[in-house]
């Protein structure tokens, strides 16, 4: 009888250890399975659509081939920072606005006078997508497409 108790005790001891180890490996697996999976998303998803709709809605479709040539409809680098010109100019963003020269108060003044608006330089941060295309529209309305190098190519 003593022999059976020893075997039974050993059996339950082994089962207990295996059960504990199994429990931890199962919970470890579940924890790994439920862990967030790192996914690198393209920060420019939706930019082409947004820009196309913006310029189409503002009757400025002539800007679309220029923007395609200037930036391929990209406003952001892969790391999420604002796209900057690779050739060393201060051009930034999807419309490649020269940040060292724009927004120009004289151009905004002319736009305000022509369209009876009250915009200011502070209304345009050309490093943001909205500010970049918003100011690009103002440039287009006042000066046409001549401010973009790509206007000579398309």
N, C-alpha and C positions, 0 to 999 in steps of 0.2 A: 504494500500500500504506500509505503514511504517512497518507493521508486516511482510510482505513478505521480505522486505529488511533485516530486522534483522535475519530472518531465513536463508536467502541466505548468509548473511555475516557470520553467525555462521557455516553454512554448509561448506563454503569455508575455514573458519578458521580451522575447524576440519579436513577437507580433507587435508589442507596444513600441519598441524601438523602430521597427520598420514603419509602423503607422505614423509615428512622430516625424520620421525622416520623410515619409511620403507626403504628409500634410504640409511640411515646409517646402518641399519641392513643388507641390501643387499650388500652394499660395504664392510662391516665388514666380511660377509660370504665369499665374493669373495676373500678378502685379506687373510683370513684363508685358503681358498681352494687352493690358489696359493702359499701359504707359503711352503718353502722347508720342506719336511718330513724328519726328522732325521732318517737315516738308518745306522746301524752299520754293516759294511762289514767285512768279515773275511780277515785280512791282509795277510793270506797265500794262498789266491786264486791264482792259477797259479804256485805256487812254485813247487809242485810235477812235473808238466809237464816240467817246465824250467830245473829243476835238472835232471830229467830223460833224456831229450834231450841232455843236456850238457854232461853227463857221457856216454851216448850212442854214441854221435858224437865223443867222445874222446877215444872210445874203452875201457871204464873203467866201464862196467856194473856191475862188482863185487862190486862196491861201493853202488849200489842201495839198496840191502837188509840191508847193514850196516847203511845207512842213515835212512831207514825206522825204524830200531831198535833204533837208537840213538835219533831221533827227530820226527818220524812219518811224515817226510817231512815238518816240520814246521820250519820256520826261525824266525818268529816274535811271540811275545806274543800278547794277545788280544788287548793291548793298543798300539801296533805298535812298541814297543821297541824290540831289538834283544833278541831272546830266550837265556836264560842262564841256565846252569845246576842247577837243584834243590838241588843237594846233596852237593853244596858248592865248587865244583872245578871251575876253570876258563874257562871251556868249553862253547863255544858260537856258536850260529847259527845252521843251518840245519845239518852241518857235525860235530857239537860239537868239534870244534877245540880248543885246550887249548891256550887261549889268553896269558897266562903267559909265554908260551914257544915258541909260533909261531906268526909270521913267523920266522923261524930259518935261519939265513944267511948261515950256513953250508949246509943245505938241498937245499936251492936255488942255492948255488954255485955248488953243485953236479948235480942238474937238468940242470943248464946252461951248464955245461961241457958235460953232456951226450947228450943233445938235441941242443947244439950250439945256445943258446938263451942268452939274456942279461937282464933277469929279476932281480929286486932288491926287498929288503924287503918292500920298499915304494910302490911297485906295489900291495900289498895285505893288505887290511883292512879286517880282518876276521870277523868284525862285520857287514859288508855288505854282501848281498847274493852273489854277484859276487866274492868278495874277498874270501869269505868263501869256496865256491865250487872250485874256482880257486886254492886256496892253498891246498885244500883237494886233488885235482888232482895231484899236485906236490908231496905231501906226498905219495900218492898211487904209483906214478911212481917211486919214489926213495926207499920207505920202504915197499911197499905192503899195506896190510890192518892191520898189527899188532898194529898200533897206536890207534886203536879203540877198546874199550872194547867189543862192540857188534860183533866184528869179531870172537870172541870165541864162540858166541851164534848162529850165522847163518851159 
